[in-house]
């Protein structure tokens, strides 16, 4: 894998991708939701309630992205991207 969401197949060294399914969308939603709630509650408690949506979004991104990347690298299989041959 390479940085910023781009993935490289370990066998052929070409671009690969993960197929997006309903299960993967649900998993990402759960990861972001679970990560966002504690940070949102902390922001609500310490900053008198007005900033809790920003804290929830920040907490969700802060925990959801690494958890999703870990899960993708550990349990999902890459697919080879179809490339167009220009001749």
Residue, then its C-alpha position, 0 to 999 in steps of 0.5 A: x500500500x502507498x499513502x493517501x488511499x492509493x493501493x499497489x498490488x504486491x504481486x504485479x506492482x500496479x494500481x489496485x482498488x477495493x470494491x465498495x460494497x454496502x458492508x464496507x460503507x456500513x463498517x466505515x459509518x460504524x467506525x466513524x460513529x464510534x470514534x466521534x461520540x467520545x470526542x464530541x462529548x468531551x468538546x460538549x463538556x469543556x466548551x459549553x456545548x456549542x462546538x460538539x458537532x465539530x468535535x464529533x466530526x473531528x473525532x470520527x475522522x481521527x479514529x475512523x480513517x486509521x481503523x478503516x485503513x487497518x481493516x482494509x490492509x488486514x482483511x480485504x483483497x485488492x483488485x486490479x484496476x482496468x487500464x485502457x491501452x492507448x496505441 
